């Protein structure tokens, strides 16, 4: 067991997951939030987030975790991470006010020999403005992915660290902590590390955009995108881990933020970023795919009000986040129809959509529906029996972008299945 103490300032998604990962690696860990009820709930194992394996990992390493609402407790730490989630608005712009406020608070209690590491995603140039000696100040690229956060925090592909002078070795305490993860450590200057996170997300956006564009062509040309993907994965220039799954645009907030970051930075320095604007337009177009399918397959043929079942409200599986969710966008565009929805985790505030009824389970949502739209690929939806589903529905159309249902089973019972990348 290590005698070194690692601190995390912030107990939102990023801070909580990072603190648990630190404890799992054998370090005494102090996690702070200026929110006593939140701290008390987390200390008792009641979490404000949903992540696979979090309760089990938390319980296993609970003895090394200390949760506090007292800022002064961070003074006992050798390394303190600023680990707040960065909130974005509907235009993808970050609110860095809480991050700056937390940094100021931590600096007021930071031990004179302790190191400060900014783990929040911040724009290039941010870290260098923090009033702390450069040999004690670092930036680390976060790896947070909702639904896989703990896996990626405990087993990162690589660790990217920004420092004032990338030619200097990392301090022993930070080097020791990072080495415990067993991943390559890539030191670079602050600005490079800050831009590396944006670069990673932009490459991901490019992959998603290509998959969406080519999958749509497949649906018009009699091709099947799922047959093409293996050929791309065997191409060394693309690779076996490339993100080639088509979807309903970019959601969740982080990728939208980085497209906006690239647009803004390009405007500031006078470079060209038209492709980022095109990706944003493409994302908006992809989010409309379920609505286009609804109009073409059901609403254009239906007289009067239709009953529509929506399965999934989260923007992706294994999270309760609805930031830029395609499901909520779809429901908002159906004010004159009856919508019944189910999500295993998301709880919407009452009255958000007057036409919306929340069902207790997936089959209840589909009861009497003219069409079923599976928006979020929750694993439980893949277990739906087409034969049972068709008995509950009034209509026969299922819009299933992620191919959750068994195609042969749907065909056998007379369901018309609409999938991204297939005709």
Secondary structure, 3 states (H helix, E strand, C coil): CCCCEEEEECCCHHHHHHHHHHHHCCCEEEEECCCHHHHHHHHCCCCCCCCCCHHHHHHHCHHHEEEECCHHHHHHCCEEEECCCCEECCCCCEECHHHHHHHHHHHCCCCCCCEEEECCCCCCCCHHHCCCCHHHEEEECCCCCCCCHHHHHHCCCEEEEEECCCCCCCCHHHHHHHHCCCCEEEEEEHHHHHHHHHHHHHHHHHHHHHHHHHHHHHHHHCCCHHHHHHHHHCCCCCCCCCCCCCCCCCCCCHHHHHHHHHHHHHHHHCCCCHHHHHHHHHHHHHHCHHHHHHHHHHHCCCCCCCEEEEECCCCCCCCCCCCCCHHHHHHHCCCCCEEEEECCCCCCCCCCCCCEEECCCHHHHHCCCCEEEECCCCHHHHCCCHHHHHHHCCCCEEEECCCCCCHHHHHHCCCEEECCCCC
